[in-house]
Amino acid sequence: MLNEVLKYGQEHNVLPDIETHGDVVEYLDGIRHFNSMTTVKKKMGKLFRELEYPAGIVFDPANLGAVGRNENKIISFYREFLPKTSYFHLKNFSLTSAGVLKPCVCGEGKLNWSIIWKTLKGSPCLDVIEYELTEDIEDGLKHSLEFCK
C-alpha cells in the first residue's frame, strides 16, 4: 500500500513524507506513545531500503521522546536520516500526574530543546510548529513561536 502511495506521488511530482511517529493510545487525561517502525532507527532504515519509490521524512523529536528516546538518541536518529528529512515538527509533551503524556507548548515539556537546537541549527529543513491543543491554539502557537525564536 505504501509503495502505491509513493508511486502515485512520483507520477504527480509529489514527494510523500513519513513521520517519525509511534503508535498512540488515547486516555481521558492524555496519551501514551509506543514504538513503531518509524521510531526505531533500524526499522526505519529497513523501511526506506525496501521502498520502491522515493519518500521523505517528517522528523518529530517530541514523538521520539514520547517513545522513550533521550536527546542524544533523537540527535543520532536525526543525523542518520537527515538526507531524507523534509521538515521538522516542533512540539512538546508534558507528563501528567496520571503518568500519561499531554501535548504542550514547545519548550515546556519533557524534551531538553537546547540540546536538540544545537544540532538542528543551520539545517536546510523547514521548521513547522505543531501545536495539538485546539482549546488554546492561538496562545499555544504564539508561545511556541516565541520559544523557537
N, C-alpha and C positions, 0 to 999 in steps of 0.2 A: 504494500500500500504506500509506504513512504517513497519508494522509488517511482511510483506512478505520479505522486505529487511533484517530485523533483523533476521528472521528465516533462510534465506539464509546464513547470516553471521555466525550464530551459527552452521549451518550444515557444514560450511567450516572453522571453528575455527578462525573466524574474528569478532572483536567487532566493529561494525559501530559506529561512533560518530555523535552527533547532535550539531551543533554550535549555540552559543548564537548570533543570527543574526536577525536583524529586516528586514522588507520589505524595499526595496530600490527603489527610483525613481531617474533616471539619468536626469541631465540637461546638457547643453553645458559647463557650468562652474563649475560643481560639482554634488553632490548628496544630497538627504535627506533620512534619515532613519526613519522608523516608527515602532512602537511596533508590535511584532508578538508573537506567542505562546512561542517562545524561549527567549524572552526578558522580560517577565513578570513572576516573581518568582512563583506566584500561578498557572499560566497556565502551566509553565514548570513542576512544581511538579505534577500536574494532568496528564500531558502527560506521565511522567515516571511511574506513578501509573497504567496507563492504558495499557502500553506496555506489550505484551505477551512474549517478548524475551529481553535479555539484550542489553543495549546501553550505550555508554559513552558520555561525553560532551567535546566539544572543547570550552573552556572558553575564550571569547574575550572581554576584558574590554573596548576596543575602541568602539565596536559595542554597548555595553550597554550605554556608554557615549553618543554615537551618537543619541540614542533614548531618551536622557534626564536624564539618571541616573547620580547622582553625585558619587564621590568616595566612600562615606560611603555606599550608596545603592549597588554599584558594589561589595564592600567587603562583604556585607551581602549576596548578591546573591552567591558569590563565596563560602562562608562558608556553605551555605545551600546545595550546590551541590558538594563540594569537594570530597566526596566519589565516585562520578561518573565521576569526571574530569580526562580526559586522558592527555590533554596538553593545553597549553595556546597559543593564538595568540598574539604577541606583535607588535602593530602598533599604529598609531595615526591619528587623523583627525584635520585639522585646519578649522576655519570658514572664508569663503571668504567675500569680501565686498558685494557680492550679497546675503549673508545670507544662503549660502549652504555650505556643507562640502566638503573638498578636502583631499584625503589621503596625509599624510606627514611622515617625519622621526619620528620614535619613540622618544618622549621627546620634540618635537617641537610643538605639538598640544595643544588641549584644556584640556586633562587629566592631573591631577597632579600625575605623576607616583611615586613620592616619597612616597605618602600615600599608593598607591597600592603595591609598592615594599615591604613595611614593612610587609604586610600580606602575600604576595606570597613567600617571602624569606624562604627558608628551605622546600618548598613544594616538594613532591615527583614527581610532574608532570614535564613533558618536556616543555621547552620554545621554541617556534618557531617564528622567526621574519617573519612577513607577510608584505612585502613592496609592495604596489599596483601600484606604478608609474613606468611603463615599460620604459619610456624615460630616466631615470637615475637610473636604477635598481642597478648597481654596487655601485655607490656612496651612494645611499639611504640605501642599506643593510649595507655598511661599517659604515655609521654614526649611524644607528640604533644599530648595534652591539656595537659600542663604548659607546653609551648611556647606553645600557643594562648592560655592564660590570660594 
